[in-house]
Amino acid sequence: MNKEYAFLAGSGEHHDLIKQTDWSATSLGKPESWSESLRSAVSIVLNSGFPIAIYWGADFSLIYNEPWSTIPGQKHPWALGKPGAQVWTEIWAGLKDEFESVLHEGASYRRPDAPLYMHRYGYTEECYFDYTLSPIKAADGSVGGVFNAVMETSFRVINDRRNQLLVALMNRKNEARRLTEALQVIKDILQTGQADIPCFAIYGTRNNDHTTILAAAGWDANRLALVSDGHLQDIHFIYPDDISLFWPEALVEAYAAPIAHGDAEMQGQFVCGISARKRLDKDYSLFIESTAFHIGTILNNALAYELSQEFQNQQTLNEELAAANEELAATNEELNSTQENLYQLNAALEERVHKRTAELSLERDKLHRFFMKAPAGICILSGPQLIFELVNGPYQEFLPERELLGRPIFEALPEIEHQPIGDIIRKVYNNGEAYHGNELLVPLTDPDGKLADRYFNFTYQPRTDASGVTDGIMVFAYDVTELVRARKHSEKVESDLRDLVMNSHYPLMILRGPEYIVEIANRPLADFWYKDLENITGQKLMDILPELIDQPFPELLAHVYQTGEAYGQEEEIFYVESDAGKLTKYISFYYDPIKDPDGRVNGIIVTAADITEMVKSRQLLQESYSEQQSLTEEVAATNEELVTTNEELSETQRLLEQTITGLKQSEERFRFLLNAVPQQVWTAKPDGALDYVNDVVCEDFGEDSNETIVGNGWRNYVHPDDLPGALERWTRSLHNGREYLTEFRLRFADGNYYWHLSRALPLIEEDRIVLWVGTNTNIHQQKTNEFKKDEFISIASHELKTPLTTIKAFFQLTQREINQQPRIQPLIGKAQRQLDRLGRLIEDLLDVSRINAGKMVYHKEQFDFKLMLREVVESIQHTTNTHQIILDTDCQVIYSGDQHRIEQVMVNLIGNAIKYSPDADQVIVRCAQENKNLIVSVEDFGIGIPEEHLKGLFDRFYRVDNSSARFQGLGLGLFIASEIVKRHGGSFWIESTLDKGSTFFFLLPLNGQQEFSDISTDLQSYYEGSFITIHYQPDGQYMDVDWKGYQNYDSVVKGCETLLDLMKKNQCSLVLNDNTSVKGNWSEASDWGAEVWFPAMAKAGLKKFAWIYSPSTFSRIAAGKSLPSEYDTVQVAFFDDKETAAKWLLKR
């Protein structure tokens, strides 16, 4: 296809592929025959950076853009123009109905993390996608095809699943007390991970003994061949038969990994099959190796416990035997005395029984007549065999065809003997305690010989003889079977309806009564209304959404309620209030009446769907069509002008050719110099488009010419995980004209990715950027060393922890043996402290490893914050006699977070305070509540920290130079503490004075994140929020800004953008920026301020900026980073008081 079409305009390999495809051989036909709606859709798709495809016509012929081309794998580019059923033969049966309903009914779908098992790389692969299907409509409303936007989520879904298994192993690593228990724990957990570990075998060996099979599942372990650690590409090398587990396909690969290294008591190997639907890669092998290490940890922890427990049990058993002998001797004497007393008591009781028997005979006759006439079912069971002594009429009606009188109950009713009711009857007789039961289930055999569920309200009252001994049971019973069945039916209906509402992925609720009270509502509805779910349930609809008054929905609800007729509408405008003001949305909705048994309407089921994006997309397509029509007319008019201009261009062209000849000579010399540089060099146009790469780039990428690389751009060579961040930084640099600096991995000709540092600077002439010049420096070796260091930390920490656990166990046993040797006790104490210190260092290294790998797990639950602080302080106070730890707090707060991790932060801060104040004797811990935040501080009176070191204290392995020799530690504690606080939505900062002491602060939002609210604004001259106040002062023509309280990235960005907006509206060039009331640490926003906001302020006309410092050191540091010095057009000055700052600002 050589002809050019405007809607196919664009450059790059994929655009060329689209243009070169012979569309006449497909059902779509030649592009000149394509409809306007298809042309507009194709133009939008091909120029989008998001993965999008179009399925067009009755056979859903496929057109897609470059980002989407990775999804079909090896089917690209063959898939272009092919019908959907032909491209996706393996999954089309599950997709066809959705595509058909979009095409023929105009339906829309969104499927998050949908499983689609594709055959795209030579085998059926487990894949997950977040995709949408939407109709592509023409101007007349007809649907011509399906718009498919998709993002593959396989990596996240599968890694989340694998991480759950690893977390389960970690959480239960200390649970087992014996080896058998440990193996059962491991098998239980691995049973949940069959999608990734379909079969496995665990080999173990102790004390260099022979290897044994400890556990296996999914295959016959006795038929497995021994194998070295590593990847087995053919599973038949170790197992002769085909294995199909979890997935229908046979397993192909296997992997073997060690369960422990070094001197661990239990050594061995973990061998497992690889999923038939996921080939082994680096992440998969790392997951299996981590699983093997956790298995080894669980086994060795259990063995360590067994060793210590065996010794302890032996000592305990000897002590118990001695005590038991003493108790038996004492008991013999008591029994002899008791027997003599019983003989005397028995004679007196016999005389009283004879007299009482006569009286009871009269009472029994009266009681018999009462029982027989009572409306309840009554019977009396007598003797140990519980024989029916009396049965009244109502009781016999329960069992109309059974012979009861004179028969033991379990003979007359054999089916209840082993039911719970049988146990209850025997317990009443044996223990003499009454039993009252309501709605007790008793399955009884009906006349047809089948068990039928019956429900009874029971009272079993023990009957005693004159001596108080139970000799029977009086039974009072009511048959409530029908009542229970009716109630359970009603509860099930109500439960099903509630589950339907709460589990629905779309907004859904039930309204009751003419006032439309919300009985049930789900989370999607609350999110759609911008409300909290707990503030919706039980409220009147019009109280929740008063903005509905002028909308059609109340009238439609009233019609459904009055007539009982359902109502639905595919598209309607819906106005809803949010924090950002009134929003316009589009919804489809349905009202279905709920009727009582008499047919009266007593409620309405409301279902809705947010179709705003779909409607806007349709409107955008329509607008695009109109714009193209107008463009066609403009082109016709322009053609006439071009004829006139052509003669002028001929002369201009002659002059340009002379100029170009000179430029080419300069360009050739320039490129010669760039090719001589032994690293990747490139240039880009002012808009960011790549226009040159040197020969080093071509050699690295294995390309014959740089034209291929320039045409494709970096997208084809940058690692997919690094691409979004690199593009974001490049876009930011293009916007603000500042240096571009980032790290990413580049794919070389050998197929491997190598780390590079990319840096580019703009070439500016006459105040505008004319060229970007950049370099890519290979830093792969440095990055590899970093990764190896992190990997070493992780493995070393795990390897150290297991032998340390065993050492502690043996150490405790040894300690018991030498308790009687006082001279050794101080040495044992010192050794114990060093063991504890080593344990803490290992835990710190493990935490750093988890943080680097993104696997730090947080178990958040509610706990008493003040009680936690008191327990931590008391615990540490027992370990020190040099410092008094003072707790000053009134925080009576139930906080939701990971108590163990917060305690870890406190232990670190208090420990540091004691360590770095050797000449002081006091540490003060404070906690206060401010604006829904907890502010915790630890103050010492020690050596202090120089200001230049404050910024680096939260980095890994950072230590202040002059203290590293005096104080032990790795410099990890504050890094870990900072990460824990960040994951709770908080922040860290420090105030310190050299030689006087330091105070470490951290903030924890009570609701998980800091809250900032709007108070009032006129959108022109002032804005007031909970965190900032901005006023335009017309007398001095300046913006008066007052920041308040604790800030973070979100509040700084919102406040700065509001200031920029008001400054533009008032054409103002002066800003008085008061930080006097700012607390805490907002440094995370300082880079944004320097790179984005301040350049925008300068561009908007800012001339003078007066900054009044906060008393907080960290706030001052952030201030210095927020305002770049190279903006010569803006004067910036810092002050300690507002009066001096205002004088400077207003001085003309």
Sequence and secondary structure as in RCSB ss.txt:
>XXXX:A:sequence
MNKEYAFLAGSGEHHDLIKQTDWSATSLGKPESWSESLRSAVSIVLNSGFPIAIYWGADFSLIYNEPWSTIPGQK
HPWALGKPGAQVWTEIWAGLKDEFESVLHEGASYRRPDAPLYMHRYGYTEECYFDYTLSPIKAADGSVGGVFNAV
METSFRVINDRRNQLLVALMNRKNEARRLTEALQVIKDILQTGQADIPCFAIYGTRNNDHTTILAAAGWDANRLA
LVSDGHLQDIHFIYPDDISLFWPEALVEAYAAPIAHGDAEMQGQFVCGISARKRLDKDYSLFIESTAFHIGTILN
NALAYELSQEFQNQQTLNEELAAANEELAATNEELNSTQENLYQLNAALEERVHKRTAELSLERDKLHRFFMKAP
AGICILSGPQLIFELVNGPYQEFLPERELLGRPIFEALPEIEHQPIGDIIRKVYNNGEAYHGNELLVPLTDPDGK
LADRYFNFTYQPRTDASGVTDGIMVFAYDVTELVRARKHSEKVESDLRDLVMNSHYPLMILRGPEYIVEIANRPL
ADFWYKDLENITGQKLMDILPELIDQPFPELLAHVYQTGEAYGQEEEIFYVESDAGKLTKYISFYYDPIKDPDGR
VNGIIVTAADITEMVKSRQLLQESYSEQQSLTEEVAATNEELVTTNEELSETQRLLEQTITGLKQSEERFRFLLN
AVPQQVWTAKPDGALDYVNDVVCEDFGEDSNETIVGNGWRNYVHPDDLPGALERWTRSLHNGREYLTEFRLRFAD
GNYYWHLSRALPLIEEDRIVLWVGTNTNIHQQKTNEFKKDEFISIASHELKTPLTTIKAFFQLTQREINQQPRIQ
PLIGKAQRQLDRLGRLIEDLLDVSRINAGKMVYHKEQFDFKLMLREVVESIQHTTNTHQIILDTDCQVIYSGDQH
RIEQVMVNLIGNAIKYSPDADQVIVRCAQENKNLIVSVEDFGIGIPEEHLKGLFDRFYRVDNSSARFQGLGLGLF
IASEIVKRHGGSFWIESTLDKGSTFFFLLPLNGQQEFSDISTDLQSYYEGSFITIHYQPDGQYMDVDWKGYQNYD
SVVKGCETLLDLMKKNQCSLVLNDNTSVKGNWSEASDWGAEVWFPAMAKAGLKKFAWIYSPSTFSRIAAGKSLPS
EYDTVQVAFFDDKETAAKWLLKR
>XXXX:A:secstr
  S  GGG   SHHHHHHHHS GGGSTT  GGGS HHHHHHHHHHHT SS EEEEETTTTEEEE TGGGGTTGGG
TTTTTT BHHHHTTTTHHHHHHHHHHHHHH   EEEEEEEEEEE SSSEEEEEEEEEEEEEE TTS EEEEEEEE
EE HHHHHHHHHHHHHHHHHHTTTT SSHHHHHHHHHHHHHTTTTT SSEEEEEEETT   EEEEEESS GGG  
   SEEES GGGT SS    SSSS    EEEEES  TT SEEEEEEEE  TTS   HHHHHHHHHHHHHHHHHHH
HHHHHHHHHHHHHHHHHHHHHHHHHHHHHHHHHHHHHHHHHHHHHHHHHHHHHHHHHHHHHHHHHHHHHHHHH S
SEEEEEETTTTEEEEE HHHHHHSTT   TTSBHHHHSGGGTTSHHHHHHHHHHHH   EEEEEEEEEEE TTS 
EEEEEEEEEEEEEE TTS EEEEEEEEEE HHHHHHHHHHHHHHHHHHHHHHH SS EEEEETTTTEEEEE HHH
HHHHT  GGGTTTSBHHHH GGGGGSSHHHHHHHHHHH   EEEEEEEEEEEETTEEEEEEEEEEEEEEE TTS 
EEEEEEEEEE HHHHHHHHHHHHHHHHHHHHHHHHHHHHHHHHHHHHHHHHHHHHHHHHHHHHHHHHHHHHHHHH
HSSSEEEEE TTS EEEE HHHHHHHT S HHHHHHH GGGTB TTTHHHHHHHHHHHHHH   EEEEEEEE TT
S EEEEEEEEEEEEETTEEEEEEEEEEE HHHHHHHHHHHHHHHHHHHHHHHHHHHHHHHHHHHHHHTTT TTTH
HHHHHHHHHHHHHHHHHHHHHHHHHHHHT      EEEEHHHHHHHHHHHHHTT SS EEEEEE    EEEE HH
HHHHHHHHHHHHHHHT TT  EEEEEEEEETTEEEEEEE  SS   GGGTTTTTSTT   HHHHTTS   S HHH
HHHHHHHHTT EEEEEEETTTEEEEEEEEETTSS    EEEE SSSEEEESSEEEEEETTTTEEEEEEEEE  HH
HHHHHHHHHHHHHHHTT  EEEEEEEEEES  GGGHHHIIIIIHHHHHHTT  EEEEE  S HHHHHHHHHHS T
T TTSEEEEESSHHHHHHHHH  
